[in-house]
Amino acid sequence: MSRFVTLLWILIAGIGALALYQIKHEVIAQERELARLNRSIVQEQESIHVLRAEWSLVNQPKRLQALAERHLDLQPMKPGQFGRVDAVPAQQPQVPPPQPRAIAQERR
Protein backbone atom coordinates (compact mmCIF):
# COMPACT_ATOMS: atom_id res chain seq x y z
CA MET A 1 0.00 0.00 0.00
CA SER A 2 2.87 2.31 0.78
CA ARG A 3 4.30 1.84 -2.69
CA PHE A 4 0.98 2.62 -4.31
CA VAL A 5 0.63 5.87 -2.35
CA THR A 6 4.21 6.83 -3.21
CA LEU A 7 3.64 6.16 -6.92
CA LEU A 8 0.38 8.09 -6.77
CA TRP A 9 2.15 11.12 -5.25
CA ILE A 10 4.93 10.89 -7.84
CA LEU A 11 2.31 10.77 -10.60
CA ILE A 12 0.45 13.75 -9.11
CA ALA A 13 3.74 15.70 -8.78
CA GLY A 14 4.65 14.89 -12.42
CA ILE A 15 1.25 15.99 -13.70
CA GLY A 16 1.52 19.17 -11.60
CA ALA A 17 5.00 19.85 -12.99
CA LEU A 18 3.78 19.40 -16.59
CA ALA A 19 0.79 21.65 -15.97
CA LEU A 20 3.00 24.29 -14.37
CA TYR A 21 5.42 24.09 -17.33
CA GLN A 22 2.53 24.54 -19.80
CA ILE A 23 1.07 27.47 -17.85
CA LYS A 24 4.50 29.12 -17.65
CA HIS A 25 4.89 29.07 -21.42
CA GLU A 26 1.36 30.35 -21.95
CA VAL A 27 2.06 33.24 -19.59
CA ILE A 28 5.28 34.05 -21.45
CA ALA A 29 3.38 34.07 -24.76
CA GLN A 30 0.69 36.33 -23.27
CA GLU A 31 3.35 38.72 -21.91
CA ARG A 32 4.94 38.94 -25.36
CA GLU A 33 1.55 39.69 -26.91
CA LEU A 34 0.89 42.33 -24.25
CA ALA A 35 4.26 43.97 -24.92
CA ARG A 36 3.54 43.95 -28.68
CA LEU A 37 0.13 45.53 -28.12
CA ASN A 38 1.60 48.18 -25.81
CA ARG A 39 4.20 49.09 -28.45
CA SER A 40 1.44 49.32 -31.04
CA ILE A 41 -0.63 51.56 -28.77
CA VAL A 42 2.32 53.88 -28.19
CA GLN A 43 2.96 54.10 -31.95
CA GLU A 44 -0.70 54.91 -32.60
CA GLN A 45 -0.69 57.58 -29.90
CA GLU A 46 2.40 59.15 -31.46
CA SER A 47 0.72 59.08 -34.87
CA ILE A 48 -2.38 60.74 -33.44
CA HIS A 49 -0.20 63.40 -31.84
CA VAL A 50 1.51 64.11 -35.18
CA LEU A 51 -1.81 64.20 -37.03
CA ARG A 52 -3.28 66.65 -34.51
CA ALA A 53 -0.24 68.89 -34.91
CA GLU A 54 -0.57 68.76 -38.71
CA TRP A 55 -4.31 69.44 -38.48
CA SER A 56 -3.77 72.51 -36.32
CA LEU A 57 -1.17 73.76 -38.80
CA VAL A 58 -3.40 73.15 -41.82
CA ASN A 59 -6.45 74.73 -40.16
CA GLN A 60 -4.89 78.04 -39.18
CA PRO A 61 -7.31 80.81 -40.11
CA LYS A 62 -4.62 83.03 -41.65
CA ARG A 63 -3.43 80.18 -43.85
CA LEU A 64 -6.99 79.36 -44.93
CA GLN A 65 -7.67 83.01 -45.69
CA ALA A 66 -4.54 83.22 -47.88
CA LEU A 67 -5.51 80.02 -49.73
CA ALA A 68 -9.06 81.26 -50.27
CA GLU A 69 -7.81 84.59 -51.64
CA ARG A 70 -5.33 82.84 -53.94
CA HIS A 71 -7.56 80.07 -55.31
CA LEU A 72 -11.13 81.34 -54.97
CA ASP A 73 -12.39 84.36 -56.79
CA LEU A 74 -14.76 85.49 -54.04
CA GLN A 75 -16.13 88.98 -53.92
CA PRO A 76 -17.92 90.71 -51.05
CA MET A 77 -21.70 90.47 -51.25
CA LYS A 78 -23.59 93.48 -52.54
CA PRO A 79 -26.80 94.64 -50.87
CA GLY A 80 -28.77 93.80 -54.02
CA GLN A 81 -27.89 90.15 -53.63
CA PHE A 82 -29.88 89.88 -50.42
CA GLY A 83 -33.55 89.04 -50.59
CA ARG A 84 -36.46 88.19 -48.38
CA VAL A 85 -37.61 84.68 -47.75
CA ASP A 86 -41.26 85.54 -48.31
CA ALA A 87 -40.34 86.82 -51.79
CA VAL A 88 -39.44 83.31 -52.86
CA PRO A 89 -42.48 81.65 -54.45
CA ALA A 90 -43.65 78.54 -52.65
CA GLN A 91 -43.70 75.67 -55.09
CA GLN A 92 -45.08 72.25 -54.48
CA PRO A 93 -42.73 69.48 -55.53
CA GLN A 94 -43.71 67.76 -58.74
CA VAL A 95 -44.38 64.14 -57.85
CA PRO A 96 -44.99 61.85 -60.80
CA PRO A 97 -48.17 59.77 -60.59
CA PRO A 98 -47.64 56.17 -59.53
CA GLN A 99 -47.11 53.72 -62.37
CA PRO A 100 -49.08 50.47 -62.37
CA ARG A 101 -46.93 47.46 -61.67
CA ALA A 102 -46.45 44.90 -64.37
CA ILE A 103 -48.20 41.65 -63.65
CA ALA A 104 -45.70 38.93 -62.95
CA GLN A 105 -45.68 36.19 -65.55
CA GLU A 106 -46.86 32.81 -64.43
CA ARG A 107 -44.13 30.40 -63.48
CA ARG A 108 -43.58 27.62 -65.91
N, C-alpha and C positions, 0 to 999 in steps of 0.2 A: 504494500500500500504506500509505503514511503517513497518508493521509486516512482510510482504513478503520479503522486503529488509533485515530486521534483520535476518530472518530465512535463507535467501540466504547467508548472510555473515557468519552466524554460520556454515552452511553446508560447505562453502568454507574453513573456518578456520579448521573445523574437518578433511576435506579431506587433507588439507595441513599438519596438524599435523600427520595424518597417513602416508602420503608420507614421511615426515621428519623422522618419527620413522623407517620406512622400510629402507630408505637410510642410516640412522645411523647404523643399524645392518649390512647392506651390507658392509659399510666402515670398521666396526670392523672386519668382516670376512676377508676382503681383507688385512687388516693390519696384522692379524694373519698369513695369507698365505705368505705375504711378509716377515715377521719375520722368518717363517719356511724356506723359500727359502734362506734367507740370512745366516741362521745357516748352511744350507746344503752347500752353496757356501764356507763358511769359512772352513768347514770340508774337502771339496774336495781340497781346496787350501793347507791345512795342509798335506793332503795325497800326493799331488803332490810334496810338499817340501820334504817330507820324501823319496818318490820314487827317486827324483833327487839326494838326498844325498846318497841313497843306490847305485844308478847307478854310481855315481862318485867313490864310494868306490870299486865297483865290476870291473870297467873299468880301474883301475890304471895299467899303463904299467908294473910296476915291478911285480905286482900280476899276471898279465896275462903271463908274461915271466916265472915266477916260475911254474905256472900251465901247461904251454906248455912244459917246460922241464920235469916236473914230469909225465905227462900223454901222451905226444906225443913223439914218438921216431924219431925225426927229426935230420937229419944230414946236415952239410953244403953241398952246391952243389959243384960238382967237375967240372973242365973245360970241361971234356968229355961229360958232360950231356947237354951242350949247343949245339945248332945247328943253321943252317940258315933256314930261311923261304923258300927260293927258293929251298932248298934241299928236301922239302916235296913234294911228287908227287901230282899233281892236279888231283883229281878224280871227275868225274861227279856223282851226286847222282843217284842211281838206282831207277827209278820210274817204278812201275809196269804198264803194259798197261791197259787201261780202260776196265772194264768188261761190257758186254752188260747187260742191265737191263732186268729183267724178265718181261714178258708181264703180266699185271694185269688180273686176271680172270674176266670174265664177272659177273656182279652182277645178282643174282638170283631174 
